[in-house]
Amino acid sequence: MISKVLGPKYDHLDDIDKKKDRYLLQDKKRSSAGDWPDLEAALFEWQQRIEQKKAIVTSEILKEKAKQLWSALPQYNSKDQPK
């Protein structure tokens, strides 16, 4: 009875293939390499080390550390620092 009331509007919930496709699309959206992968990797490693020490990392602290890392990474010497 419920299936008849809801009709085809919610058929996509029962279709496993469509669910799988939807989750794969979401994963693809999340796996962006970014514009500065070396900077992001270095910043991520630094953040993980700091958080293991139970320190709080704010957005301002991340921005400041990103500026420091940008200057320290030789592959970015010829490029303008991002804002």
KAVEN-V935627 format. One record per pair of residues at least 24 apart in sequence whose C-alpha atoms are under 10 Angstrom apart, sorted by the first residue. I is the first residue (numbers start at 1). J is the second residue. Records with the same first field share a line. If there is no record, write none. Layout:
I = J + J
//
This chain:
35 = 82
36 = 70 + 75 + 76 + 82
38 = 69 + 70 + 73 + 75 + 76
39 = 66 + 67 + 69 + 70 + 72 + 73 + 75 + 76
40 = 66 + 69 + 70
42 = 66 + 69 + 70 + 73
43 = 67 + 68 + 69 + 70
//
